[in-house]
Amino acid sequence: LDVLEACGAIAVIPPKRNRLVQRAYDKELYKARHLIENFFSKIKQFRAIATRYDKLSRNFLAGVHLASACVLLN
């Protein structure tokens, strides 16, 4: 934990409610992290994205863009 703090890492995930020593965390940063994690879970529903069938990175990126557009339009 000290090594992470020395690198400048900050806690984003809130501690459990029953923890004796509550650590501080950034609530706004946690909300943004939560949105990003939910977005990645929705994108991974597309099989080509989850398994990365494309060999070329440009084709994979095009698939990610297409899947992102489909998710955002729903």
C-alpha positions in Angstrom: 0.0 0.0 0.0 2.8 2.4 0.8 4.4 1.6 -2.6 1.2 2.6 -4.4 0.9 5.8 -2.4 4.5 6.7 -3.2 3.7 6.3 -6.9 0.8 8.7 -6.6 -2.1 6.2 -6.7 -5.3 7.1 -5.0 -8.1 4.9 -3.7 -11.1 5.0 -5.9 -13.2 2.1 -4.6 -15.0 2.9 -1.4 -14.2 0.7 1.7 -16.7 -1.7 3.2 -19.1 -0.1 5.7 -18.1 -2.5 8.4 -14.4 -1.7 8.2 -13.0 -0.4 11.4 -10.7 2.2 9.8 -12.4 3.9 6.9 -10.1 5.1 4.2 -10.8 8.2 2.2 -11.8 8.0 -1.5 -12.8 10.3 -4.3 -16.6 9.9 -4.8 -16.7 11.8 -8.2 -13.8 9.7 -9.5 -15.6 6.5 -8.4 -18.7 7.6 -10.3 -16.7 8.1 -13.5 -14.9 4.7 -13.0 -18.2 3.0 -12.5 -19.6 4.4 -15.8 -16.5 3.3 -17.6 -16.7 -0.2 -16.2 -20.3 -0.5 -17.2 -19.5 0.6 -20.7 -16.8 -2.0 -21.0 -19.1 -4.7 -19.8 -21.7 -3.7 -22.5 -19.1 -3.7 -25.2 -17.9 -7.2 -24.2 -21.3 -8.5 -25.1 -20.1 -8.3 -28.7 -18.3 -11.6 -29.4 -15.7 -10.2 -31.8 -14.7 -7.6 -29.2 -14.6 -10.0 -26.2 -12.5 -12.6 -28.0 -10.5 -10.2 -30.3 -10.8 -12.2 -33.5 -9.3 -9.5 -35.7 -5.5 -9.8 -36.2 -5.0 -6.1 -37.3 -5.4 -3.5 -34.7 -7.2 -1.1 -37.1 -9.9 -3.8 -37.7 -10.3 -4.4 -34.0 -10.6 -0.6 -33.4 -13.2 -0.3 -36.1 -15.2 -3.1 -34.3 -14.9 -1.3 -31.0 -16.2 1.9 -32.7 -19.1 0.0 -34.2 -19.9 -1.7 -30.9 -19.6 1.6 -29.1 -22.0 3.2 -31.5 -24.5 0.4 -31.1 -24.3 0.6 -27.3 -24.7 4.4 -27.2 -27.7 4.3 -29.6 -29.6 1.9 -27.5 
